[in-house]
């Protein structure tokens, strides 16, 4: 079974530029998560989708971050404009049913973003 | 709000020895889930072990076991017979199973484990 795919693996941009990350979850997984992992910290949830609807985006900086999950499969996370503090690894995870009590999240390899 | 704290930024163990990683958490819930995840340098996060709060018995998975102290809100991970492949960042995580919490994981800051040959 293929795992969670993410691209690109690395991205370097100047501040105020825009950037987009792509995630392809495991086939059949209804729930998709985007986490931000700043160096030296644990991952923090940015947004969670159940199929193509948003379940939780309370920690997403909506003035610059946006995300979509068209057709309930792939997802794109965008930052516009980027700030220095956005430098982090962006992890995508998926699970069969996000709201079920016994439900494992599978993580992708992440995208390492460096903002100069 | 729920929080997870890992007070050991770095730990080291000799190959074949045993090491214990500490984790404490704060919650007002009585039912929840706790996890230990492993993140090798390649960055793919892997689930190591899971504990349901309503279960008194500590979870075990081969060389990995936990010491779950619900009253003390403590959840430590013991790795027995450490192997070179165990070297990684380990994260403790909490999950609130309530429907309206969405199932998100709340992570600690991580403990970097090195294994000496």
Boltz contact constraints between the chains, C-beta under 6 A:
constraints:
  - contact:
      token1: [A, 41]
      token2: [B, 109]
      max_distance: 6.0
  - contact:
      token1: [A, 42]
      token2: [B, 91]
      max_distance: 6.0
  - contact:
      token1: [A, 42]
      token2: [B, 107]
      max_distance: 6.0
  - contact:
      token1: [A, 42]
      token2: [B, 108]
      max_distance: 6.0
  - contact:
      token1: [A, 42]
      token2: [B, 109]
      max_distance: 6.0
  - contact:
      token1: [A, 42]
      token2: [B, 110]
      max_distance: 6.0
  - contact:
      token1: [A, 43]
      token2: [B, 107]
      max_distance: 6.0
  - contact:
      token1: [A, 45]
      token2: [B, 104]
      max_distance: 6.0
  - contact:
      token1: [A, 48]
      token2: [B, 102]
      max_distance: 6.0
  - contact:
      token1: [A, 48]
      token2: [B, 104]
      max_distance: 6.0
  - contact:
      token1: [A, 55]
      token2: [B, 102]
      max_distance: 6.0
  - contact:
      token1: [A, 56]
      token2: [B, 102]
      max_distance: 6.0
  - contact:
      token1: [A, 98]
      token2: [B, 103]
      max_distance: 6.0
  - contact:
      token1: [A, 99]
      token2: [B, 99]
      max_distance: 6.0
  - contact:
      token1: [A, 99]
      token2: [B, 103]
      max_distance: 6.0
  - contact:
      token1: [A, 101]
      token2: [B, 97]
      max_distance: 6.0
  - contact:
      token1: [A, 104]
      token2: [B, 47]
      max_distance: 6.0
  - contact:
      token1: [A, 107]
      token2: [B, 45]
      max_distance: 6.0
  - contact:
      token1: [A, 109]
      token2: [B, 43]
      max_distance: 6.0
  - contact:
      token1: [A, 109]
      token2: [B, 44]
      max_distance: 6.0
  - contact:
      token1: [A, 110]
      token2: [B, 43]
      max_distance: 6.0
